[in-house]
Amino acid sequence: MITFTDALVIPVATDSADSARWFHGWVHVDEGGLIAGLGPGDPPPGLPGTVHDLGGSILAPGFVSAHSHLFTAGMRGIAPDDTLYGWVSRMGEMMVGAEAEDLYWFTLAGCLDFLRNGVTSAYNFTQSRVVAVFDHATSTLVAERVHDVDFLTRQIDAQADSGLRCVTSTRLDDEQLPEAECFEAFAHVTQHRQSTVARELDLGGSVFGSVQWSSSPVTAEREHEVMARHAVGNQAHFVETAEHLEVQRAKFDWYDRAGVLGTDFSFGHFVHPTEHMVRRVAETDSAVIWQATSNGRLGSGIADVTGYRDRGIRVGMGLDDQSCTDVSDPFQNMRIGLYTQRAVHSDASVLAAHEVLRMHTLGGAEALGLSGRVGSIEVGKHADLLVVDPTAPATGPIWDPVATYVLACSLRNLTHVYVGGRLVAEGARSLHPLADEADAQLTERMIRSAGARGFVPAYSRPVGAWS
């Protein structure tokens, strides 16, 4: 149990009125790691547990990355001048030599990187057991290597061991594997997740939607069947890039006809949709997940998120791959998104600072159907909290706390990260007992995996000793 006092609280609460955007006061966390009380001024006397006087620092909810690929932390900086498909193919080639145990360490390192940067909940697209590259001629994925199901379950083990809250997303691979095997593997992964991941860390399962990469509408039908059978959602990468655009757009109706669209479905990226596609997303209450940094890095384009917002579509934000966002920085992600929207509209009022903060916290939780558990500082939710000191380094007088937080603070101001009231990172340092080993294992194992296809790092230095 812990009580935070003298805190400049930015709750990102359900009530979005100006008066509710911040207050100077306290937050109490109970022994179960849930927020049990909060309010302006001083806390009531007699609250149990320890007291953490924040000295006026900002207390904000942990970030939600509603679209992430956590196994990619060892491939930062690859294909630096490629668009989506060249980058996807390079990543697939570098993964050909990876084994199940490599995926454990890749994922653990990625999860710990998220946590030390203030991301406390993530939707994670696991690396498929079918390692593939993109075929430009057919606009489909071509299998390079097929693994056993432990290639997936070891990624789930890493998520669980890291302490990061995760939605676990799994691809069916129905065009590369027999249908019965796909369904059986998904069931096995679901059972493994439910039996091994602590309940408070498990944010559920999901289908890794892959119609964009498929050649037949039957993929959408199979995904719909799995969603119904296991009561899980679905997120699909869609119209992310201007390349092969007509092929991508033509596949949208495959999802619609299969009955997949709805409150438990979201489109990742959604940069280049038609008016028909946007209208159907709004009508079905599907969601859109926005990856501002990776869309810029890969030259994919600028999604019309303000237009989606104005049509009542739920919009969340994600940090995407650590190999195309490169720095897992949610502060940077917010600002890139905010500034590109303002620039493309030539209007600084088109998207407010408090709106983009909401998209990367409570908005992401709402898009994933998780707003009752994470995304804001409200009684009954998990106490996933960030302490950000705007005086170290100093950002000057605080004229508007939310604006200072979004526009002027960064990872250098982040001093503490709590998950369920438990301190997991301090400054830029992870407190996880395997943090140093995970970084070293990531480097060594990634070099070996990429080396199977002849990729050699231009420069390498030891990360640190581990045993």
C-alpha positions in Angstrom: 0.0 0.0 0.0 1.2 3.4 -0.9 -0.1 7.0 -0.8 1.3 9.6 -3.2 1.1 13.1 -1.8 1.9 16.6 -3.0 1.3 15.4 -6.6 0.2 17.3 -9.6 -2.2 14.6 -10.8 -3.2 14.3 -14.5 -5.9 11.5 -14.2 -7.0 11.4 -17.9 -10.3 10.4 -16.3 -13.6 9.6 -18.1 -14.8 13.1 -17.3 -12.9 15.2 -19.8 -14.1 18.6 -18.6 -11.4 21.2 -18.3 -11.8 21.2 -14.5 -11.1 17.5 -14.3 -7.9 17.5 -16.4 -5.6 18.0 -13.4 -5.5 18.7 -9.6 -2.9 19.1 -6.9 -3.5 16.4 -4.4 -3.0 12.7 -3.5 -3.6 9.1 -4.8 -3.9 6.0 -2.6 -3.1 2.5 -3.8 -4.4 -0.5 -1.9 -2.7 -3.8 -1.1 -4.1 -5.3 -4.3 -2.4 -2.8 -6.5 -5.6 -0.9 -7.3 -6.3 2.8 -6.9 -8.4 3.1 -3.8 -8.8 6.8 -3.4 -7.7 10.2 -4.7 -8.5 13.8 -4.4 -7.2 17.4 -4.1 -5.4 18.7 -1.1 -4.1 16.4 1.6 -5.2 12.8 2.1 -7.4 11.8 4.9 -5.5 10.8 8.1 -4.8 7.2 8.9 -4.4 5.7 5.4 -2.3 2.5 5.7 1.0 1.9 4.1 3.9 4.1 3.0 3.8 7.7 1.9 5.6 9.0 -1.2 5.8 12.8 -1.2 6.3 13.7 -4.8 7.2 17.3 -4.1 5.0 18.7 -6.8 6.0 16.2 -9.5 3.4 15.1 -12.1 1.6 11.8 -11.4 0.0 10.4 -14.6 -1.3 7.1 -15.8 1.0 4.6 -17.5 0.9 4.8 -21.3 -1.0 2.2 -23.3 0.6 1.0 -26.6 -2.4 -0.4 -28.4 -0.3 -1.8 -31.3 3.1 -3.3 -30.6 5.5 -6.0 -31.8 7.7 -6.6 -28.7 10.1 -9.1 -30.2 11.7 -6.5 -32.5 14.0 -4.6 -30.1 17.2 -6.1 -31.6 16.5 -4.7 -35.1 16.5 -1.0 -34.5 17.8 1.0 -37.4 17.3 -1.7 -40.0 16.2 -0.8 -43.6 16.5 2.9 -42.6 15.4 4.2 -46.0 12.8 1.6 -47.0 9.0 1.8 -47.0 6.8 -0.8 -45.4 7.4 -3.9 -47.6 11.1 -3.6 -47.9 11.4 -3.2 -44.2 9.0 -6.1 -43.5 11.1 -8.4 -45.8 14.3 -7.4 -44.2 12.9 -8.1 -40.7 11.7 -11.5 -41.9 15.1 -12.4 -43.3 16.8 -11.4 -40.1 14.4 -13.6 -38.1 15.0 -16.8 -40.1 17.7 -18.0 -37.8 15.8 -17.4 -34.6 14.7 -20.3 -32.3 12.0 -20.4 -29.6 14.4 -19.5 -26.8 15.7 -16.5 -28.8 12.1 -15.2 -29.0 11.8 -15.4 -25.2 14.8 -13.1 -24.8 13.8 -10.8 -27.7 10.4 -10.3 -26.2 11.6 -9.9 -22.6 14.0 -7.2 -23.7 11.2 -5.5 -25.6 8.8 -5.6 -22.7 11.4 -4.2 -20.2 12.2 -1.4 -22.7 8.5 -0.5 -22.8 8.3 -0.5 -19.0 11.3 1.7 -18.3 9.9 4.2 -20.8 6.5 4.4 -19.1 4.4 2.0 -21.2 2.6 -0.2 -18.7 0.1 -1.9 -21.0 0.6 -3.2 -24.5 -1.3 -5.0 -27.3 1.5 -7.4 -28.5 1.5 -9.0 -32.0 3.6 -12.0 -31.3 6.1 -13.1 -34.0 4.3 -15.8 -36.0 5.6 -19.3 -35.9 5.7 -18.9 -39.7 8.6 -16.6 -40.4 7.9 -15.0 -43.8 8.9 -12.4 -46.3 6.7 -10.2 -48.5 6.2 -11.2 -52.1 5.7 -8.0 -54.2 4.3 -9.9 -57.1 1.3 -11.4 -55.2 1.1 -9.0 -52.3 1.2 -12.0 -49.9 3.6 -13.4 -47.3 5.8 -16.3 -48.3 6.9 -18.7 -45.6 10.7 -19.0 -45.1 10.6 -21.2 -42.0 7.9 -22.9 -39.9 8.3 -23.4 -36.1 6.5 -25.5 -33.5 4.0 -23.8 -31.2 6.6 -23.2 -28.5 7.9 -20.4 -30.7 4.7 -18.6 -29.6 4.4 -19.8 -26.0 7.9 -18.7 -25.1 6.9 -15.2 -26.1 4.0 -15.4 -23.8 6.3 -16.6 -21.0 8.5 -13.5 -21.6 5.5 -11.2 -21.4 4.5 -12.8 -18.1 8.0 -12.7 -16.6 8.5 -9.0 -17.6 5.6 -7.6 -15.5 4.1 -5.7 -18.5 0.3 -6.0 -18.9 -0.3 -7.5 -22.4 -3.0 -8.4 -24.8 -1.5 -11.4 -26.7 -2.2 -11.4 -30.4 -1.7 -14.5 -32.5 -1.8 -15.0 -36.2 -3.6 -18.0 -37.7 -1.1 -18.5 -40.6 -4.0 -20.3 -42.4 -2.5 -19.9 -45.8 0.8 -21.5 -44.8 -0.5 -24.3 -42.5 -3.4 -26.7 -42.6 -6.7 -25.2 -41.2 -7.0 -27.7 -38.4 -3.5 -27.1 -37.2 -4.1 -23.4 -37.2 -7.1 -23.7 -35.0 -5.4 -26.2 -32.7 -2.3 -24.0 -32.3 -4.5 -21.0 -31.4 -6.3 -23.0 -28.8 -3.0 -24.2 -27.4 -1.7 -20.6 -27.1 -4.9 -19.5 -25.5 -4.8 -22.2 -22.9 -1.1 -21.5 -22.2 -1.8 -17.8 -21.7 -4.7 -18.4 -19.4 -2.9 -21.0 -17.3 0.6 -19.3 -17.0 0.1 -15.5 -17.0 -0.9 -13.9 -13.8 -4.5 -12.7 -14.0 -3.7 -9.1 -13.2 -1.1 -9.0 -16.1 -3.3 -10.8 -18.6 -5.3 -8.4 -20.7 -6.7 -11.1 -22.9 -6.1 -12.7 -26.2 -6.7 -11.5 -29.8 -6.4 -12.6 -33.4 -3.5 -11.1 -35.3 -5.6 -10.1 -38.3 -3.9 -11.0 -41.5 -6.4 -10.4 -44.3 -4.1 -7.7 -45.7 -1.5 -10.3 -46.5 -3.9 -13.1 -47.6 -5.1 -14.2 -51.0 -8.6 -15.4 -50.2 -11.7 -14.2 -48.2 -11.7 -17.5 -46.3 -9.0 -16.0 -43.9 -11.5 -13.5 -42.7 -14.1 -16.3 -42.1 -11.5 -18.3 -40.1 -10.6 -15.3 -38.0 -14.2 -14.7 -37.2 -14.7 -18.3 -36.2 -11.7 -18.2 -33.8 -12.9 -14.9 -32.3 -16.3 -16.5 -31.5 -14.8 -19.8 -30.3 -12.4 -18.1 -27.9 -14.2 -14.9 -27.1 -11.3 -12.7 -28.2 -10.9 -9.6 -30.3 -9.0 -8.9 -33.5 -6.7 -6.2 -34.8 -5.6 -6.1 -38.4 -2.9 -4.1 -40.1 -4.8 -2.3 -43.0 -4.1 0.3 -45.7 -0.9 1.2 -43.9 1.1 2.2 -47.0 0.3 3.7 -50.4 2.0 0.7 -52.0 -0.3 -2.0 -53.4 -3.1 0.2 -52.3 -5.9 -1.0 -54.5 -5.1 -4.6 -53.6 -5.3 -3.7 -49.9 -8.6 -1.8 -50.2 -10.3 -4.6 -52.2 -9.8 -6.9 -49.2 -11.7 -4.7 -46.7 -15.1 -6.1 -47.7 -13.8 -9.6 -46.9 -13.9 -8.6 -43.3 -17.2 -6.9 -43.6 -18.9 -9.8 -45.3 -17.5 -12.2 -42.7 -19.1 -10.2 -39.9 -15.8 -9.4 -38.2 -16.3 -5.7 -37.8 -17.6 -4.5 -34.5 -16.7 -3.3 -31.0 -14.0 -6.0 -30.5 -12.3 -5.3 -33.8 -9.7 -2.6 -34.6 -7.7 -1.5 -37.7 -4.0 -0.8 -37.1 -2.7 2.2 -39.1 -5.7 2.8 -41.4 -3.7 5.5 -43.3 -5.3 5.2 -46.7 -8.9 4.1 -46.4 -11.7 5.0 -48.8 -14.8 6.9 -47.6 -16.8 3.6 -47.7 -14.2 2.0 -45.3 -14.4 4.9 -42.9 -18.2 4.9 -42.9 -18.3 1.1 -42.2 -15.8 1.5 -39.3 -18.0 4.2 -37.8 -21.2 2.3 -38.3 -19.9 -0.9 -36.8 -18.1 0.9 -33.9 -14.8 -0.7 -34.8 -11.7 1.2 -33.6 -8.6 2.6 -35.3 -5.1 2.4 -33.7 -2.7 5.1 -34.8 1.1 4.6 -35.1 2.3 8.2 -35.7 6.1 7.5 -35.4 6.3 4.4 -37.5 4.0 5.9 -40.2 6.5 8.7 -40.5 9.6 6.5 -40.3 8.4 4.2 -43.1 6.9 7.0 -45.2 3.5 5.4 -44.9 1.5 8.7 -44.7 -0.6 10.6 -42.2 -3.8 9.0 -41.0 -6.9 11.2 -40.7 -7.3 10.7 -37.0 -9.0 14.0 -36.4 -11.6 13.0 -39.1 -12.0 9.6 -37.4 -12.5 11.3 -34.0 -15.1 13.7 -35.5 -17.1 10.7 -36.7 -17.1 9.1 -33.3 -14.6 6.4 -34.0 -12.5 5.2 -31.1 -8.8 6.1 -31.7 -5.9 4.7 -29.7 -2.1 5.1 -30.2 0.6 2.5 -30.4 4.4 2.4 -30.6 4.5 -0.4 -33.2 7.7 -2.2 -33.8 10.8 -1.2 -31.9 12.5 -1.8 -35.3 10.6 1.0 -37.0 9.9 3.3 -34.1 13.5 2.7 -32.9 13.0 4.5 -29.6 10.1 3.3 -27.6 9.2 6.8 -26.5 5.5 7.5 -25.9 6.2 11.2 -25.4 7.9 11.4 -28.8 5.0 9.4 -30.3 2.4 11.8 -29.0 4.3 14.9 -30.2 5.0 13.5 -33.7 1.3 12.6 -34.0 0.1 16.0 -32.7 2.5 18.0 -34.8 1.8 16.1 -38.1 -1.9 16.5 -37.6 -1.6 20.2 -37.0 0.8 20.6 -40.0 -1.3 18.7 -42.5 -4.4 20.8 -41.6 -2.4 24.0 -41.2 -4.4 24.4 -37.9 -2.9 24.2 -34.4 -6.4 23.8 -32.9 -7.3 20.7 -34.9 -5.9 18.4 -32.1 -5.3 19.4 -28.5 -2.6 18.2 -26.2 -5.1 16.6 -23.8 -6.7 14.7 -26.7 -3.4 13.1 -27.9 -2.6 12.2 -24.3 -5.9 10.5 -24.0 -5.3 8.6 -27.2 -2.1 7.1 -25.8 -3.7 6.2 -22.4 -7.5 5.9 -21.9 -8.3 6.1 -25.6 -6.0 3.1 -26.3 -7.7 1.2 -23.5 -11.1 2.1 -24.9 -10.2 1.0 -28.3 -9.1 -2.4 -26.9 -12.1 -2.8 -24.6 -9.9 -2.4 -21.5 -11.0 1.0 -20.1 -12.4 -0.6 -16.9 -8.9 -1.8 -16.0 -6.2 0.5 -17.3 -5.6 3.9 -19.0 -6.5 6.4 -16.3 -6.1 7.3 -12.6 -9.6 6.3 -11.3 -10.7 4.3 -8.3 -10.9 0.6 -9.0 -8.3 0.6 -11.8 -4.8 -0.8 -11.7 -2.3 1.6 -10.2 -0.1 1.9 -13.2 1.5 5.3 -12.6 4.3 7.5 -13.9 6.1 10.1 -11.8 7.4 12.9 -14.1 9.5 15.7 -12.6 9.2 18.9 -14.8 12.0 20.5 -12.8 14.7 17.9 -13.7 15.6 19.2 -16.2 13.5 22.3 -15.6 10.7 23.1 -18.0 10.0 26.5 -16.5 6.8 27.7 -14.9 3.8 25.4 -15.4 1.1 27.5 -17.1 -0.9 24.5 -18.1 -0.1 21.2 -16.5 -1.4 19.0 -19.4 0.4 21.1 -22.0 3.6 21.0 -20.0 3.3 17.2 -19.7 2.6 16.6 -23.4 4.7 19.3 -25.0 7.6 19.9 -22.7 8.3 16.7 -20.8 10.1 13.6 -22.1 11.8 10.4 -21.0 14.5 12.5 -19.3 11.9 13.8 -16.8 10.5 10.3 -16.1 11.7 9.4 -12.6 9.5 6.4 -11.5 7.3 3.8 -13.2 4.8 1.8 -11.1 2.7 -1.2 -12.2 0.0 -2.1 -9.7 1.7 0.2 -7.2 5.0 -1.7 -7.5 8.0 0.2 -8.6 9.4 -1.4 -11.8 11.7 1.3 -13.1 13.6 4.3 -11.8 14.9 6.9 -14.1 15.9 5.1 -17.3 16.9 1.9 -15.3 14.7 -1.2 -15.1 14.6 -2.8 -11.7 13.8 -6.2 -13.1 16.4 -8.8 -12.0 16.9 -10.0 -15.6 17.2 -6.5 -17.2 21.0 -6.6 -17.8 20.9 -10.2 -18.9 18.0 -9.5 -21.3 19.9 -6.7 -23.0 23.0 -8.8 -23.4 21.1 -11.9 -24.6 19.1 -9.8 -27.0 22.3 -8.5 -28.7 24.0 -11.9 -28.9 21.0 -13.8 -30.0 19.9 -11.2 -32.6 23.4 -11.2 -34.2 23.3 -15.0 -34.4 19.7 -15.0 -35.9 20.5 -12.4 -38.5 23.8 -14.1 -39.3 21.9 -17.1 -40.7 21.1 -14.9 -43.7 24.5 -13.2 -43.8 23.6 -10.0 -42.0 26.5 -8.7 -39.8 26.3 -5.6 -37.7 28.5 -2.8 -38.9 29.7 -2.3 -35.3 29.2 -4.2 -32.1 30.3 -3.7 -28.5 29.6 -5.8 -25.4 26.4 -4.8 -23.6 27.4 -6.1 -20.2 28.4 -9.3 -18.4 25.7 -11.9 -17.5 25.8 -15.5 -16.3 
